Amino acid sequence: MKLIRLGEVVKIARGTTYKSALKGLPGPILLGLGSIHRNGGFRKDNLETYGGDSPEKLLVHPGELYASLKDVTQSADLLGAVARLPKSGTVGRLTQDTVRLDLVGDQVPTEYLYWVLRTPEYRSYCRSHLTGTTNLGLPRDDFLAFQFPEPDTSRLSIAQALDAIDEKIDSLQETLRLSQELAQALFNYWFVNGKNWTEDRQITWRSGKLSDVLVLRRDSAKPDDDLELPYVPIDVLKKKSLAIGEARPTSEAKSSLIQFRENDILIGAMRVYFHRVSIAPFAGVTRTTTFVLRPKSPELLAFGLLLCNQDQTIEFAQRTSKGSTMPYAVWDGGLAEMELLIPPHEVLSEFSQNTMPLIDLIKQSGSQVKKLEQLRETLLLRLISGSLHGLKVLD
């Protein structure tokens, strides 16, 4: 097996600082540490444009690779992490924390190199060559000294499969995003902007509180109860995403747990301003830092979920939170007391019939994304060796 030194096929173009006052103005997107996922991959959320000086030597075009040779966290998850600007995306600008990887010659295809730099072997190499204690760095010479196998038929096939998986994940995430936007738009039309519409139908609303719609469940369990349920800690809940894809073994839990059922609503109560609201696609357990809310009747599920996902609800939970350094939302005397108008049963049933197919799609898409991410990790373990012997594809 012939090994290739990274410096034989790559040259580095370094980024520079930028003027913060020019962020948000028309221009290329800034490709700093926040644009790279932990251990690699392009991160689409919270991207900002830059209206300042952006010469060609600082630009990254769709399909090109860039990386971070720095990190400010002790986990070193971003040290050496590589990202690829989406082929359908816009142009990006390097910052002082990132470098562009320019391929030299055609010995190594871009797609193959990208996935090699996502493998566990490469990530381990980066961590073993870090410098510094607070601000971590990966020396240029060490980065370019990384060695990997030259591409052959088997390895190229794995890289192509990884590309196909990534495209499918992107497609599912777009489906998830659009489904959630449409469900929330329907809620706003029916119950926020559409009050006049319901009044035209001579529908009488009744005054109530959030506790008239949802009940806080406190069904406790302990990590040593020999549970076989998936564990969903608060950090698994994603900001402004109704889907839950990831789950962890219950053995990772170190404190008391709360059980939840499928279709329960989970809200991150610690630092509630992070807006973590999701619907459970399976039964499982979570920590006491998460509210487990259950609708009082089936037709209240869609209404309750999308009501909790409203910015106004999160703002109310934040205002009634307790604590300053680590604020926690409270249910009794807090979020439970949020006043609202509740439509009659027939309206809630009709809304549920219109909206639950979207919510089911959100649940399914989140689960499918996680399965594909697991398959991607499995293939990354095989890329360096090039062996697919004994590979088990997920159901």
Backbone hydrogen bonds in HBPLUS format (Angstrom, degrees):
<---DONOR---> <-ACCEPTOR-->    atom                        ^
c    i                          cat <-CA-CA->   ^        H-A-AA   ^      H-
h    n   atom  resd res      DA  || num        DHA   H-A  angle D-A-AA Bond
n    s   type  num  typ     dist DA aas  dist angle  dist       angle   num
A0150-GLU N   A0002-LYS O   3.02 MM 148  6.01 154.2  2.08 164.5 162.1     1
A0004-ILE N   A0148-PHE O   2.69 MM 144  5.38 167.6  1.71 157.6 160.3     2
A0148-PHE N   A0004-ILE O   2.97 MM 144  5.38 152.3  2.04 142.3 150.2     3
A0008-GLU N   A0005-ARG O   2.79 MM   3  5.43 157.4  1.84 121.3 129.1     4
A0006-LEU N   A0146-PHE O   2.80 MM 140  5.53 160.4  1.84 163.5 170.0     5
A0009-VAL N   A0006-LEU O   3.08 MM   3  5.67 151.7  2.17 115.0 122.4     6
A0010-VAL N   A0006-LEU O   3.05 MM   4  6.01 124.0  2.37 150.2 166.0     7
A0007-GLY N   A0144-LEU O   2.80 MM 137  4.39 142.4  1.94 146.2 133.6     8
A0104-VAL N   A0009-VAL O   2.79 MM  95  4.88 157.7  1.84 125.4 129.4     9
A0011-LYS N   A0102-ASP O   2.84 MM  91  5.12 152.8  1.91 142.9 152.0    10
A0102-ASP N   A0011-LYS O   2.87 MM  91  5.12 168.5  1.89 163.3 161.4    11
A0013-ALA N   A0100-ARG O   2.99 MM  87  4.97 157.8  2.04 142.7 147.4    12
A0100-ARG N   A0013-ALA O   2.79 MM  87  4.97 163.1  1.81 148.9 150.5    13
A0015-GLY N   A0098-THR O   3.12 MM  83  5.76 137.5  2.31 164.5 163.2    14
A0022-LEU N   A0019-LYS O   3.00 MM   3  5.69 160.1  2.04 119.7 125.8    15
A0023-LYS N   A0020-SER O   3.10 MM   3  5.46 169.5  2.12 115.5 117.8    16
A0025-LEU N   A0022-LEU O   3.45 MM   3  5.89 162.4  2.49 125.1 126.8    17
A0051-GLY N   A0022-LEU O   3.08 MM  29  5.37 172.2  2.09 143.7 146.1    18
A0024-GLY N   A0049-THR O   2.79 MM  25  4.94 162.3  1.82 139.2 138.3    19
A0050-TYR N   A0028-PRO O   2.83 MM  22  5.69 134.2  2.04 150.8 163.5    20
A0029-ILE N   A0091-VAL O   3.14 MM  62  6.61 155.6  2.20 150.1 147.5    21
A0093-ARG N   A0029-ILE O   2.70 MM  64  5.96 149.8  1.79 165.3 166.0    22
A0030-LEU N   A0048-GLU O   2.80 MM  18  5.86 161.5  1.83 177.8 175.6    23
A0031-LEU N   A0093-ARG O   2.84 MM  62  5.66 160.1  1.88 164.3 157.5    24
A0035-SER N   A0032-GLY O   3.08 MM   3  5.61 164.8  2.10 116.0 120.8    25
A0036-ILE N   A0033-LEU O   3.20 MM   3  5.71 162.6  2.24 120.4 121.1    26
A0043-ARG N   A0035-SER O   2.86 MM   8  4.71 166.4  1.88 126.5 124.1    27
A0037-HIS N   A0041-GLY O   2.74 MM   4  5.13 170.9  1.75 152.9 156.1    28
A0040-GLY N   A0037-HIS O   2.95 MM   3  5.08 157.7  2.00 128.3 125.9    29
A0039-ASN N   A0077-ASP O   2.78 MM  38  5.16 159.4  1.83 140.4 142.1    30
A0041-GLY N   A0082-VAL O   2.81 MM  41  6.27 156.4  1.86 149.9 158.0    31
A0058-LEU N   A0055-PRO O   2.92 MM   3  5.64 162.8  1.95 123.8 129.5    32
A0059-LEU N   A0056-GLU O   3.08 MM   3  5.16 162.6  2.11 108.7 114.2    33
A0094-LEU N   A0058-LEU O   2.83 MM  36  5.38 168.2  1.85 161.1 164.6    34
A0060-VAL N   A0092-GLY O   2.80 MM  32  4.95 156.2  1.86 134.6 137.9    35
A0092-GLY N   A0060-VAL O   2.87 MM  32  4.95 172.2  1.87 152.0 154.6    36
A0064-GLU N   A0061-HIS O   2.94 MM   3  5.66 160.4  1.98 150.4 152.7    37
A0063-GLY N   A0085-LEU O   2.69 MM  22  5.21 160.9  1.73 139.0 146.0    38
A0085-LEU N   A0064-GLU O   3.06 MM  21  5.81 155.7  2.12 171.2 169.4    39
A0101-LEU N   A0065-LEU O   2.99 MM  36  5.46 175.2  2.00 136.6 137.4    40
A0066-TYR N   A0083-ALA O   3.00 MM  17  5.55 158.8  2.05 153.3 157.5    41
A0083-ALA N   A0066-TYR O   2.82 MM  17  5.55 159.6  1.86 169.6 171.0    42
A0067-ALA N   A0099-VAL O   2.83 MM  32  5.42 153.8  1.89 153.0 162.0    43
A0099-VAL N   A0067-ALA O   2.85 MM  32  5.42 153.2  1.93 152.1 160.3    44
A0068-SER N   A0081-ALA O   3.03 MM  13  5.62 149.2  2.13 150.1 159.6    45
A0080-GLY N   A0068-SER O   2.55 MM  12  5.08 133.7  1.75 143.8 160.0    46
A0138-LEU N   A0069-LEU O   2.91 MM  69  5.06 146.3  2.02 147.5 143.8    47
A0071-ASP N   A0136-LEU O   3.13 MM  65  5.02 139.9  2.30 133.1 129.1    48
A0136-LEU N   A0071-ASP O   2.80 MM  65  5.02 139.4  1.96 156.0 162.2    49
A0076-ALA N   A0073-THR O   3.29 MM   3  5.85 159.6  2.34 112.8 118.1    50
A0079-LEU N   A0076-ALA O   3.32 MM   3  5.08 147.7  2.43  94.6 103.7    51
A0081-ALA N   A0078-LEU O   3.13 MM   3  4.93 161.6  2.16 107.7 112.4    52
A0089-GLY N   A0086-PRO O   2.93 MM   3  4.95 160.9  1.96 107.9 112.7    53
A0098-THR N   A0095-THR O   3.31 MM   3  5.56 171.1  2.31 111.6 114.2    54
A0113-LEU N   A0109-PRO O   3.11 MM   4  6.41 169.1  2.12 160.0 162.5    55
A0114-TYR N   A0110-THR O   2.91 MM   4  6.08 161.0  1.95 154.7 160.2    56
A0115-TRP N   A0111-GLU O   3.28 MM   4  6.52 161.8  2.32 146.1 149.2    57
A0116-VAL N   A0112-TYR O   2.96 MM   4  6.19 151.6  2.04 150.6 159.5    58
A0117-LEU N   A0113-LEU O   3.03 MM   4  6.25 152.8  2.10 150.5 156.6    59
A0118-ARG N   A0115-TRP O   3.02 MM   3  4.87 157.8  2.07 100.8 105.8    60
A0119-THR N   A0116-VAL O   3.26 MM   3  5.40 165.1  2.28 106.1 110.6    61
A0123-ARG N   A0119-THR O   3.08 MM   4  6.40 164.8  2.11 153.3 157.8    62
A0124-SER N   A0120-PRO O   2.88 MM   4  6.00 156.7  1.94 148.1 154.0    63
A0125-TYR N   A0121-GLU O   3.01 MM   4  6.21 150.8  2.10 140.7 149.0    64
A0126-CYS N   A0122-TYR O   2.98 MM   4  6.31 156.9  2.03 154.3 159.2    65
A0127-ARG N   A0123-ARG O   3.20 MM   4  6.48 160.4  2.24 146.6 150.9    66
A0128-SER N   A0124-SER O   3.03 MM   4  6.23 146.5  2.15 145.6 154.8    67
A0129-HIS N   A0126-CYS O   3.21 MM   3  5.34 153.6  2.28 102.1 110.0    68
A0131-THR N   A0137-GLY O   2.80 MM   6  5.10 145.4  1.92 146.1 155.0    69
A0137-GLY N   A0131-THR O   2.92 MM   6  5.10 145.4  2.04 140.5 145.8    70
A0143-PHE N   A0139-PRO O   2.92 MM   4  6.21 161.6  1.95 158.8 164.7    71
A0144-LEU N   A0140-ARG O   2.99 MM   4  6.24 163.7  2.01 155.3 158.6    72
A0145-ALA N   A0141-ASP O   3.02 MM   4  6.05 120.3  2.39 132.3 147.2    73
A0145-ALA N   A0142-ASP O   3.13 MM   3  4.96 138.6  2.31  93.1 105.3    74
A0146-PHE N   A0143-PHE O   3.39 MM   3  5.86 167.6  2.41 110.6 114.2    75
A0156-LEU N   A0152-ASP O   2.89 MM   4  5.96 162.4  1.92 159.4 164.9    76
A0157-SER N   A0153-THR O   3.01 MM   4  6.11 147.3  2.12 140.4 149.2    77
A0158-ILE N   A0154-SER O   3.06 MM   4  6.40 152.1  2.14 147.0 154.2    78
A0159-ALA N   A0155-ARG O   2.96 MM   4  6.23 159.4  2.00 147.6 153.2    79
A0160-GLN N   A0156-LEU O   2.89 MM   4  6.12 154.0  1.96 145.0 151.9    80
A0161-ALA N   A0157-SER O   2.93 MM   4  6.17 152.1  2.00 144.0 151.7    81
A0162-LEU N   A0158-ILE O   2.88 MM   4  6.15 153.5  1.95 149.7 157.2    82
A0163-ASP N   A0159-ALA O   2.96 MM   4  6.26 150.3  2.05 144.7 152.6    83
A0164-ALA N   A0160-GLN O   2.99 MM   4  6.28 155.6  2.05 145.3 151.7    84
A0165-ILE N   A0161-ALA O   2.90 MM   4  6.18 154.3  1.97 148.8 155.9    85
A0166-ASP N   A0162-LEU O   2.96 MM   4  6.19 158.2  2.01 146.4 152.1    86
A0167-GLU N   A0163-ASP O   3.00 MM   4  6.30 154.5  2.06 148.4 155.0    87
A0168-LYS N   A0164-ALA O   3.04 MM   4  6.31 153.6  2.11 145.4 152.4    88
A0169-ILE N   A0165-ILE O   2.87 MM   4  6.15 156.2  1.92 152.2 159.1    89
A0170-ASP N   A0166-ASP O   2.93 MM   4  6.17 161.2  1.97 149.3 154.1    90
A0171-SER N   A0167-GLU O   2.98 MM   4  6.20 153.0  2.06 142.5 150.0    91
A0172-LEU N   A0168-LYS O   2.91 MM   4  6.18 160.5  1.95 152.0 156.6    92
A0173-GLN N   A0169-ILE O   2.88 MM   4  6.07 158.4  1.92 152.1 158.5    93
A0174-GLU N   A0170-ASP O   2.98 MM   4  6.17 146.6  2.09 142.6 151.3    94
A0175-THR N   A0171-SER O   2.96 MM   4  6.26 153.8  2.03 145.1 152.6    95
A0176-LEU N   A0172-LEU O   2.82 MM   4  6.07 156.0  1.88 148.6 155.5    96
A0177-ARG N   A0173-GLN O   2.89 MM   4  6.08 158.2  1.94 142.0 147.9    97
A0178-LEU N   A0174-GLU O   2.94 MM   4  6.12 170.0  1.95 153.7 155.9    98
A0179-SER N   A0175-THR O   2.91 MM   4  5.98 158.1  1.96 147.6 154.2    99
A0180-GLN N   A0176-LEU O   2.99 MM   4  6.15 158.9  2.04 148.7 154.0   100
A0181-GLU N   A0177-ARG O   2.96 MM   4  6.20 160.9  2.00 150.1 155.6   101
A0182-LEU N   A0178-LEU O   2.92 MM   4  6.07 158.4  1.97 147.6 153.4   102
A0183-ALA N   A0179-SER O   2.95 MM   4  6.11 161.3  1.99 146.6 152.0   103
A0184-GLN N   A0180-GLN O   2.95 MM   4  6.13 163.3  1.98 151.3 155.7   104
A0185-ALA N   A0181-GLU O   2.89 MM   4  6.04 148.8  1.99 141.1 150.4   105
A0186-LEU N   A0182-LEU O   2.88 MM   4  6.14 152.0  1.95 149.3 156.5   106
A0187-PHE N   A0183-ALA O   3.05 MM   4  6.35 153.8  2.12 144.3 151.3   107
A0188-ASN N   A0184-GLN O   2.97 MM   4  6.26 160.9  2.01 148.0 152.6   108
A0189-TYR N   A0185-ALA O   2.90 MM   4  6.12 153.9  1.97 145.8 153.2   109
A0190-TRP N   A0186-LEU O   2.93 MM   4  6.09 161.3  1.97 152.2 156.6   110
A0191-PHE N   A0187-PHE O   2.81 MM   4  5.76 167.9  1.83 156.8 160.8   111
A0192-VAL N   A0188-ASN O   2.94 MM   4  4.58 145.4  2.06 118.4 125.4   112
A0193-ASN N   A0188-ASN O   2.61 MM   5  5.62 138.2  1.78 142.4 157.2   113
A0197-TRP N   A0194-GLY O   2.94 MM   3  4.95 118.7  2.33  95.7 111.8   114
A0198-THR N   A0194-GLY O   3.06 MM   4  6.47 155.7  2.12 156.2 161.6   115
A0199-GLU N   A0195-LYS O   2.86 MM   4  6.09 150.0  1.95 147.2 156.6   116
A0200-ASP N   A0196-ASN O   2.90 MM   4  6.13 145.7  2.02 143.2 151.6   117
A0201-ARG N   A0198-THR O   3.12 MM   3  5.16 135.4  2.33  94.8 107.0   118
A0203-ILE N   A0198-THR O   3.27 MM   5  5.77 153.4  2.35 147.4 152.3   119
A0202-GLN N   A0199-GLU O   2.87 MM   3  4.97 155.5  1.93 110.9 114.3   120
A0206-ARG N   A0342-ILE O   3.02 MM 136  5.29 165.0  2.04 140.8 145.1   121
A0342-ILE N   A0206-ARG O   2.79 MM 136  5.29 172.0  1.80 158.0 159.2   122
A0208-GLY N   A0340-LEU O   2.87 MM 132  5.47 146.7  1.99 170.4 170.7   123
A0340-LEU N   A0208-GLY O   2.95 MM 132  5.47 158.8  2.00 138.5 139.3   124
A0212-ASP N   A0209-LYS O   2.86 MM   3  5.37 158.4  1.90 114.0 121.4   125
A0210-LEU N   A0338-MET O   2.93 MM 128  5.52 132.7  2.15 142.4 157.0   126
A0213-VAL N   A0210-LEU O   2.93 MM   3  5.32 156.9  1.99 111.6 119.3   127
A0214-LEU N   A0210-LEU O   2.95 MM   4  6.19 165.8  1.97 162.0 166.2   128
A0211-SER N   A0336-ALA O   3.21 MM 125  4.77 147.6  2.32 141.2 131.7   129
A0296-LYS N   A0213-VAL O   3.01 MM  83  5.84 155.1  2.07 152.0 150.9   130
A0215-VAL N   A0294-ARG O   2.84 MM  79  5.19 157.1  1.89 138.5 145.4   131
A0294-ARG N   A0215-VAL O   2.87 MM  79  5.19 158.4  1.91 143.0 149.7   132
A0217-ARG N   A0292-VAL O   2.78 MM  75  5.47 173.0  1.78 168.2 170.5   133
A0259-GLN N   A0219-ASP O   2.73 MM  40  5.42 172.7  1.73 162.9 164.4   134
A0221-ALA N   A0257-LEU O   2.83 MM  36  4.99 141.9  1.98 136.3 135.5   135
A0257-LEU N   A0221-ALA O   2.81 MM  36  4.99 168.8  1.82 160.4 156.5   136
A0225-ASP N   A0222-LYS O   2.96 MM   3  5.35 155.4  2.02 124.6 123.9   137
A0285-VAL N   A0230-PRO O   2.92 MM  55  6.33 154.7  1.98 161.3 167.1   138
A0231-TYR N   A0248-ARG O   2.74 MM  17  4.86 155.8  1.80 156.2 158.7   139
A0248-ARG N   A0231-TYR O   2.76 MM  17  4.86 165.0  1.79 141.9 147.2   140
A0232-VAL N   A0285-VAL O   2.82 MM  53  6.16 166.2  1.84 164.3 168.9   141
A0236-VAL N   A0233-PRO O   3.07 MM   3  5.69 160.3  2.11 118.3 124.5   142
A0237-LEU N   A0234-ILE O   3.10 MM   3  5.53 141.4  2.26 108.1 117.9   143
A0241-SER N   A0238-LYS O   3.36 MM   3  5.46 144.1  2.50 130.6 120.8   144
A0240-LYS N   A0275-HIS O   2.83 MM  35  5.65 175.9  1.84 166.3 166.1   145
A0279-ILE N   A0242-LEU O   2.94 MM  37  5.78 161.2  1.98 153.0 147.4   146
A0252-GLU N   A0249-PRO O   3.05 MM   3  5.82 166.9  2.07 121.1 125.0   147
A0253-ALA N   A0250-THR O   2.98 MM   3  5.54 158.7  2.02 117.5 124.0   148
A0258-ILE N   A0286-THR O   2.80 MM  28  5.30 159.2  1.84 147.4 153.4   149
A0286-THR N   A0258-ILE O   2.85 MM  28  5.30 151.5  1.93 145.5 154.7   150
A0260-PHE N   A0284-GLY O   2.81 MM  24  5.41 161.6  1.84 151.6 149.8   151
A0284-GLY N   A0260-PHE O   3.05 MM  24  5.41 156.3  2.10 133.4 140.1   152
A0264-ASP N   A0261-ARG O   3.13 MM   3  5.55 153.1  2.20 132.8 130.3   153
A0263-ASN N   A0280-ALA O   2.81 MM  17  4.96 174.1  1.81 142.7 144.7   154
A0280-ALA N   A0264-ASP O   2.93 MM  16  5.48 170.3  1.94 165.4 168.2   155
A0265-ILE N   A0293-LEU O   2.79 MM  28  4.99 175.5  1.79 159.3 158.7   156
A0293-LEU N   A0265-ILE O   2.83 MM  28  4.99 177.7  1.83 156.6 157.2   157
A0266-LEU N   A0278-SER O   2.84 MM  12  5.28 165.6  1.86 157.3 161.4   158
A0278-SER N   A0266-LEU O   2.93 MM  12  5.28 161.0  1.97 152.3 158.4   159
A0267-ILE N   A0291-PHE O   3.08 MM  24  5.04 156.2  2.14 136.1 142.8   160
A0291-PHE N   A0267-ILE O   2.77 MM  24  5.04 157.8  1.82 159.6 155.2   161
A0268-GLY N   A0276-ARG O   2.95 MM   8  5.18 157.3  2.00 143.3 150.8   162
A0269-ALA N   A0289-THR O   2.83 MM  20  5.45 144.8  1.95 143.7 153.9   163
A0329-ALA N   A0269-ALA O   2.83 MM  60  4.89 165.2  1.86 136.0 140.7   164
A0271-ARG N   A0327-PRO O   2.88 MM  56  5.51 176.0  1.88 167.5 167.3   165
A0274-PHE N   A0271-ARG O   2.99 MM   3  6.11 168.1  2.00 133.8 135.5   166
A0275-HIS N   A0272-VAL O   2.96 MM   3  5.76 165.4  1.98 124.6 128.2   167
A0290-THR N   A0287-ARG O   3.18 MM   3  5.85 154.2  2.25 117.8 120.3   168
A0300-LEU N   A0297-SER O   2.98 MM   3  5.56 159.8  2.02 121.4 128.0   169
A0301-LEU N   A0298-PRO O   3.16 MM   3  5.62 171.1  2.16 117.8 120.5   170
A0304-GLY N   A0300-LEU O   2.74 MM   4  5.67 162.0  1.77 148.4 154.4   171
A0305-LEU N   A0301-LEU O   2.86 MM   4  5.97 166.4  1.88 158.3 162.1   172
A0306-LEU N   A0302-ALA O   3.09 MM   4  6.14 175.3  2.09 152.6 154.1   173
A0307-LEU N   A0303-PHE O   2.93 MM   4  5.94 141.5  2.08 141.2 152.6   174
A0308-CYS N   A0304-GLY O   2.98 MM   4  6.11 159.6  2.02 146.3 151.0   175
A0309-ASN N   A0305-LEU O   3.10 MM   4  6.36 137.1  2.29 138.6 150.7   176
A0310-GLN N   A0307-LEU O   3.15 MM   3  5.36 161.5  2.19 106.7 112.5   177
A0313-THR N   A0310-GLN O   3.06 MM   3  5.35 128.9  2.33 103.4 116.0   178
A0314-ILE N   A0310-GLN O   3.28 MM   4  6.70 160.5  2.32 153.5 157.9   179
A0315-GLU N   A0311-ASP O   2.88 MM   4  6.12 158.2  1.93 153.0 159.7   180
A0316-PHE N   A0312-GLN O   3.00 MM   4  6.20 149.7  2.09 139.1 146.7   181
A0317-ALA N   A0313-THR O   2.95 MM   4  6.26 161.3  1.99 151.1 156.0   182
A0318-GLN N   A0314-ILE O   2.90 MM   4  6.15 147.9  2.00 145.9 155.0   183
A0319-ARG N   A0315-GLU O   2.95 MM   4  6.21 156.2  2.01 146.7 152.6   184
A0320-THR N   A0316-PHE O   3.11 MM   4  6.33 146.9  2.22 148.6 156.8   185
A0321-SER N   A0318-GLN O   3.19 MM   3  5.09 165.3  2.21 104.7 107.7   186
A0322-LYS N   A0328-TYR O   2.76 MM   6  5.29 159.0  1.80 150.6 151.0   187
A0328-TYR N   A0322-LYS O   2.77 MM   6  5.29 158.3  1.81 150.4 155.5   188
A0335-LEU N   A0330-VAL O   2.90 MM   5  6.28 161.3  1.93 160.2 154.0   189
A0334-GLY N   A0331-TRP O   2.98 MM   3  4.91 160.6  2.02 120.4 120.6   190
A0336-ALA N   A0331-TRP O   3.06 MM   5  5.11 155.6  2.12 128.1 133.4   191
A0337-GLU N   A0334-GLY O   2.96 MM   3  5.61 150.5  2.04 118.5 126.8   192
A0338-MET N   A0335-LEU O   3.10 MM   3  5.47 169.6  2.12 116.5 118.9   193
A0347-VAL N   A0344-PRO O   3.18 MM   3  5.63 126.8  2.47 109.2 121.5   194
A0348-LEU N   A0344-PRO O   3.13 MM   4  6.44 166.2  2.15 158.0 162.3   195
A0349-SER N   A0345-HIS O   2.89 MM   4  6.10 156.7  1.94 155.9 162.5   196
A0350-GLU N   A0346-GLU O   3.11 MM   4  6.22 156.3  2.17 136.9 143.1   197
A0351-PHE N   A0347-VAL O   2.87 MM   4  6.09 161.3  1.91 153.0 158.5   198
A0352-SER N   A0348-LEU O   2.88 MM   4  6.01 156.3  1.94 144.8 151.6   199
A0353-GLN N   A0349-SER O   3.03 MM   4  6.28 155.9  2.09 147.4 152.9   200
A0354-ASN N   A0350-GLU O   3.20 MM   4  6.46 145.9  2.32 142.0 150.5   201
A0354-ASN N   A0351-PHE O   3.15 MM   3  5.17 122.8  2.49  95.2 109.4   202
A0355-THR N   A0351-PHE O   2.95 MM   4  6.07 139.9  2.12 146.8 158.5   203
A0356-MET N   A0352-SER O   2.86 MM   4  5.51 168.6  1.87 151.9 153.7   204
A0358-LEU N   A0355-THR O   2.95 MM   3  5.47 128.8  2.22 114.8 127.4   205
A0359-ILE N   A0355-THR O   3.15 MM   4  6.51 154.7  2.22 148.1 155.8   206
A0360-ASP N   A0356-MET O   2.79 MM   4  5.98 159.1  1.84 156.7 161.6   207
A0361-LEU N   A0357-PRO O   3.06 MM   4  6.19 148.3  2.16 134.6 143.2   208
A0362-ILE N   A0358-LEU O   2.94 MM   4  6.25 147.9  2.04 144.5 153.3   209
A0363-LYS N   A0359-ILE O   3.02 MM   4  6.33 159.7  2.06 148.7 153.2   210
A0364-GLN N   A0360-ASP O   2.93 MM   4  6.18 165.2  1.96 151.8 155.5   211
A0365-SER N   A0361-LEU O   2.85 MM   4  5.92 162.6  1.88 148.9 154.1   212
A0366-GLY N   A0362-ILE O   3.07 MM   4  6.19 163.3  2.10 149.1 153.2   213
A0367-SER N   A0363-LYS O   3.18 MM   4  6.43 158.2  2.22 147.1 152.6   214
A0368-GLN N   A0364-GLN O   2.92 MM   4  6.14 157.7  1.97 152.0 158.4   215
A0369-VAL N   A0365-SER O   2.91 MM   4  6.08 156.2  1.97 150.6 156.8   216
A0370-LYS N   A0366-GLY O   3.22 MM   4  6.44 158.0  2.27 142.9 147.9   217
A0371-LYS N   A0367-SER O   3.11 MM   4  6.41 156.5  2.17 146.4 152.4   218
A0372-LEU N   A0368-GLN O   3.02 MM   4  6.25 158.6  2.06 149.7 155.2   219
A0373-GLU N   A0369-VAL O   2.89 MM   4  6.14 149.9  1.98 147.9 157.1   220
A0374-GLN N   A0370-LYS O   2.95 MM   4  6.22 149.8  2.04 147.0 154.8   221
A0375-LEU N   A0371-LYS O   3.00 MM   4  6.31 153.0  2.07 143.8 151.1   222
A0376-ARG N   A0372-LEU O   2.85 MM   4  6.08 152.9  1.92 145.3 153.2   223
A0377-GLU N   A0373-GLU O   3.00 MM   4  6.27 154.5  2.06 144.1 150.0   224
A0378-THR N   A0374-GLN O   3.00 MM   4  6.28 150.4  2.09 143.5 151.9   225
A0379-LEU N   A0375-LEU O   2.96 MM   4  6.27 159.2  2.01 153.0 157.5   226
A0380-LEU N   A0376-ARG O   2.93 MM   4  6.16 152.0  2.01 147.7 155.9   227
A0381-LEU N   A0377-GLU O   3.18 MM   4  6.42 141.6  2.34 139.6 148.3   228
A0382-ARG N   A0379-LEU O   2.89 MM   3  5.05 140.7  2.05 101.2 113.4   229
A0383-LEU N   A0379-LEU O   3.09 MM   4  6.28 119.6  2.48 144.3 160.3   230
A0386-GLY N   A0382-ARG O   2.73 MM   4  5.62 144.4  1.85 149.5 161.0   231
A0391-LEU N   A0388-LEU O   3.16 MM   3  5.44 158.9  2.21 131.8 128.7   232
